[in-house]
């Protein structure tokens, strides 16, 4: 997130997990609707702060189309990259299923939109993920953006794996991800470990994030270092 078009917008795509993760879908009826809202001490996406290490408020709505496995949704959060952009709105859709042997598959597309700043190009990604038992892995590929040098499309990918283990009323989650790009020379690896639980109708999450990059070369700011983020969420 340097003060340039290219590196600045890239921070929004290189920092944790599927946007619709944590939302539950009702199985009754042809179309079900669910929602979520959250308050966090920082908006960290793929291990990089999107709010200059300041608090965030976010929320989204999801549609699940019966037993077809098709889903669609939108999610929004405040952002702060040091210029006029202050809102990120994402739109996504896909198909997810679980086979008889317990292997799960998820494929879809995400559109990242940024508002109040004409210098931040929108970003389109496709993704595919596999899950089995407590393990999952998802591959993301940027297919349409203007993040490359000279305003061209930057061919980047992000691969992230996760383990989630439930114990009693809480869950322990660990992740590791790697970013690589044709146009940027600061490829990095990030990781996290967190614990989450539910009480009083709310969700609580405490997660530690870190990377092998301080963010200076890729983003122009020290926003990729280690941090602890606390989130309170509510499913609607």
N, C-alpha and C positions, 0 to 999 in steps of 0.2 A: 504493500500500500504506500508506495512512494507517491509524491505529488505529481504523478503523471497518469495518463489515461491507462496505460498498459498495466503497470504493476499495481496500481491502485485498485482496479476492479478485480484483479486476480485474487486478492485476499478473500473475496466473497465466495470463491469456489474452492479454496484450498484449506479449509479449516474444518466435523463429526457426524455421521450416520444419516440414515434415511430421514427425510423431513417428516414423514408420517409415522415414524416409530413412536410407540407409547400410546397410540390411539387404539381403542377397541371398537370393533364393528359388531352391531347387533345382527343376528342371523335370521330374524323374522322379517317377512315381507320382501317384496321384490327389490326395493331400494331402502337402505338404512342410512341415517345421517348421524354423525357423531362430531364432537368438537373438543377443543382443549384450549386452555389459556395458562400462561406460565410467567412467573417473575424470576429473574436470574440476576446474580451479581455481575455477570458478564455474558455476552453472546459469543460463544466459542464455536466456530464451524471449522471442522477439519484441523482442530488444534490451534487455530489462529483467532485472536480476538477480532470481532467485527464492530465493536463499540469503543475502541480505544481503552479497553479494560474498565468500562463503566457499565452500570446495570442496564438490563433490557427487559422489555415486556413483549411477549409474543403470543400468538394464538392462531388457530386454524380450524377448518371444517373439512370433513371427509365424507364421501359417498361410497357405499359398497353396494354392488349390484347383485343382490341375492347370492346364489351359490355359483355364479359364473366365475368368481375370482377376480372380476374386473373392479377397479377402484379409481377414484379421482378425488382431488382435493386442492385446497389452497392454504397457504401459511404465510404469516407476515410478522415482521419484527422491526423495531427501530435499529438503525445502524449509524455508525459514525466513523468515517474514513478521513476526516480532517478537511472535507470540503462541504458542498451543499447537500450531498446525498444524506437523507435521514430515514428513509423507509425502504425496506426490501419486501417484495411480495413474490411468492413462489407459487407456481401452478404445476401440478404433476398428475400423472395417471399411469396405470399399468395393469398388470395381471399377475396374480399370485395364486399358487396352489400347493398342496402337499400330497405327495404320492403315498401309496400304501405302505412303503417301507420307512416312512417317517421323514423322507427327504423333501425339503421345501424348495420351491423355485419362485423367483420374483423378477419381473422384467418391466421396465417402464421408461418414462421420459420426464425430465424436470426442466421448467423454464424459470430462470431467475430474473426478476424485473427490479430495476432500481429507479427511484423517483426523486425529483427535485435536484437532479444533476445530470445535464446532458453529456457529461464527459465519462459516464460510467455505462459502457455497453451492456446490453442484456446478454444472457448466457443460456445456452441450451445444452443439456447433457442427456445421454442415454445410459441406462444402468441395467445390470443383471446380477442377481445374487442367488446363492445357495445356502441352505441352512439344514443342520441335522443335530438333533439333541441340543446340547448347550452351545454349539459352535455355528458361526455363520461367516460368510465372506461375500463382499459386494464389489463389483468393478464398475467404475464410472468413466465415461469418455466424453470429452467436450466436442460437440459436433458443429456448433454455430456460435461464434463469438468474434469480437474484434480486439482480442487481447494480445495478438501477435505484434511483432515489431512492424512499424509502419502502418498499423491498423489492419493487418491481415489476420486471418484465423490462426489461432494458436492450437496446435494439436497436443492436448495434454490428457493424462489419465490419472485416476486416483483409485487405489486398491486398498480396501480396509477389511480386516478380519476382527471378529469379536467372539468373546466367550461370556456367557451369562449363567450364573449358578444361583439358584434360589435356596435359601436356608431360612426356615421359619418364616417370619413376616417380612424378611428383607431379601434383596437380591444383590449379588456382587457381580460387577461387569468390568471386563478388561478389553481394550481395543488396541490395535496397532494399524497404522496406515502409511502408505507411501505415495508421494506425488512426483510425477515426472512430466516434463514438457519439452517440446521442440525448441521453443524460443527463450526459455529462461534457464539460467545456469545454476540455480540454487535448489535443485531437487532436495527433498527432505523426507524424513521419517518422523511420524508423531505417534504418541501412545497415550493411553489414559487408563485409570482405574477408578471405579466409583462404587458407591453403595446407595441403594434406593429403598424406600419403604413407603407405606401408605398409612395414614392415620387421620381421623376426624374428617374423612371425605376428601383429603388432600394427598398429593404425592410429594415426597421429599427426596431430593437427590443431592449428594455431595460427591464431586468428581475432581480428581487431580489430572491435569493435562501437562504435557511437555513435548518438545521436539528436539531434533539435533541441529536446529537453526534458530538464531535469535531474531530472524525476520528482517534484519537490516539489508541484506543483499537483495532479497526478493521483494520486500515491501517498503523498505526505507524507514521502518519503525521497529522498535523492540516490542513486538506484539505476539511473538511466537514462543516466548520463554515459559517456564513452568508457572502454573497458576492453579488455584483451587476455586471451583465455582459451586455455589449453592443455589438450588432451584426449588421453588415451590410451585406446584402445578395443580390444575383442577380439570377433570374430564367433565364435559358438558353433555 
